[in-house]
Amino acid sequence: MDIRQEVLEIDLHNLTEALQNHTAWFDHYTQNLPELKRAQMEGKEQYARTGHELYLEYKTNPPEGMKVTEAALQALIATNQRYIDAHKQWMEIKQEHDSVERFRDLFERRESSLRMLVELYKAQYWGPTSGMGTPAQRPPREPLAEKAQDVELSDVKQQLAERAAENRSKWNKS
C-alpha cells in the first residue's frame, strides 16, 4: 500500500491520534507545493520561450530549399529536440505538481471526515442516547395494526369533534 494511502486512512478507534497527526502529515506532504507551482510556471514559460526562439530561428534562417510557411515552421518546431525536451520537462513537473495538489485535496476531505466523526462522537452517535441506545439496541416497534386495535373508534370521533369545536371558536373570535 502506498504511504500516502496509509496516511489518509482513518482509524475510528483512535481519532485522537488521527487528529493530532493530521496537521503534521498535511504539512509534510504539501510543503513543497508552492515551489512545484513556481517550477511548473517556469517550465511552461521555458517551453513557450523555446518555441518562440525556434520560430524566430527558422523564420530568419530557414533550411535550404524549404518554402517558409506557417505550417512548415510549426512542423519544424514540433520535431525539434529542444522543443520536445522542454515540453517533456514541463509535463514531468506539472504531473508532480498535480499529484501533490490531488493529495492536498484528499487531505482536506480527510479533515472534514475527521471533523464529522468527532461531531458524531460528541453527539454520542455510537453510544447510548436518552436510554434508547443505537438503532440496533432499540426495542422493535409495535406493528401499526396492533396499535390501531388498541384505539377505539369512538375515542377518535370524540377527539376530532373536540378539535373541530376549538377551531370554530378560534375562527369566530377573530
Contacts in CASP RR format, 6 or more apart in sequence:
PFRMAT RR
TARGET T0000
AUTHOR 0000-0000-0000
METHOD contacts of the structure
MODEL  1
MDIRQEVLEIDLHNLTEALQNHTAWFDHYTQNLPELKRAQMEGKEQYART
GHELYLEYKTNPPEGMKVTEAALQALIATNQRYIDAHKQWMEIKQEHDSV
ERFRDLFERRESSLRMLVELYKAQYWGPTSGMGTPAQRPPREPLAEKAQD
VELSDVKQQLAERAAENRSKWNKS
4 29 0 8 1.000
4 103 0 8 1.000
7 25 0 8 1.000
7 29 0 8 1.000
8 106 0 8 1.000
8 107 0 8 1.000
8 110 0 8 1.000
10 18 0 8 1.000
10 110 0 8 1.000
10 113 0 8 1.000
10 114 0 8 1.000
10 117 0 8 1.000
11 17 0 8 1.000
11 18 0 8 1.000
12 117 0 8 1.000
15 114 0 8 1.000
15 117 0 8 1.000
15 118 0 8 1.000
15 121 0 8 1.000
18 114 0 8 1.000
19 114 0 8 1.000
19 118 0 8 1.000
22 107 0 8 1.000
22 110 0 8 1.000
22 111 0 8 1.000
22 114 0 8 1.000
25 107 0 8 1.000
26 104 0 8 1.000
26 107 0 8 1.000
26 111 0 8 1.000
29 100 0 8 1.000
29 103 0 8 1.000
29 104 0 8 1.000
29 107 0 8 1.000
30 100 0 8 1.000
30 103 0 8 1.000
30 104 0 8 1.000
30 107 0 8 1.000
32 100 0 8 1.000
33 97 0 8 1.000
33 100 0 8 1.000
33 101 0 8 1.000
33 104 0 8 1.000
36 93 0 8 1.000
36 96 0 8 1.000
36 97 0 8 1.000
36 100 0 8 1.000
37 97 0 8 1.000
39 93 0 8 1.000
39 97 0 8 1.000
40 90 0 8 1.000
40 93 0 8 1.000
40 94 0 8 1.000
40 97 0 8 1.000
43 86 0 8 1.000
43 89 0 8 1.000
43 90 0 8 1.000
43 93 0 8 1.000
44 90 0 8 1.000
44 94 0 8 1.000
46 86 0 8 1.000
46 89 0 8 1.000
46 90 0 8 1.000
47 83 0 8 1.000
47 86 0 8 1.000
47 87 0 8 1.000
47 89 0 8 1.000
47 90 0 8 1.000
50 82 0 8 1.000
50 83 0 8 1.000
50 86 0 8 1.000
51 77 0 8 1.000
51 83 0 8 1.000
51 86 0 8 1.000
54 76 0 8 1.000
54 77 0 8 1.000
54 80 0 8 1.000
54 82 0 8 1.000
54 83 0 8 1.000
55 73 0 8 1.000
55 77 0 8 1.000
58 68 0 8 1.000
58 73 0 8 1.000
58 76 0 8 1.000
58 77 0 8 1.000
59 68 0 8 1.000
59 73 0 8 1.000
62 68 0 8 1.000
63 76 0 8 1.000
66 72 0 8 1.000
77 83 0 8 1.000
120 126 0 8 1.000
123 129 0 8 1.000
125 134 0 8 1.000
126 134 0 8 1.000
127 133 0 8 1.000
127 134 0 8 1.000
128 134 0 8 1.000
128 137 0 8 1.000
132 138 0 8 1.000
END
